[in-house]
Amino acid sequence: AVQSKAKAQPASSRSVVNVTAEKKMFYPGAISPAYLDQSLAGDYGWDPLGFGADPTALKWYRQAEIVHARWAMLGVAGILGQEILVPDVFWYEAALPEN
């Protein structure tokens, strides 16, 4: 067996540098519209058509996105349930006349 003759050295002084951007953006150097203030989840300053400029519309878009996400989760649960209960029929073939 080979044995090492090196001795453990005491830990040297370390410095930690934490660099953060002012605001997370969809690409470096992008300019975010003033109405996108990172108060919503996933706000990276991307609104090229200005849909979020109206606060009432932005509130409605947020609620619509939540509703659509819930429908999508329900759809995935339905697909998985169908795959478990009837494994012979694939979910994308379930609506065919022969099934």
Secondary structure, DSSP 8 states (H G I E B T S, - for coil): ---------------------SS--SSTT----TT--S-STT--S--TT-GGGSHHHHHHHHHHHHHHHHHHHHHHHHHHHHHHH-TTS-GGGTTSTT-
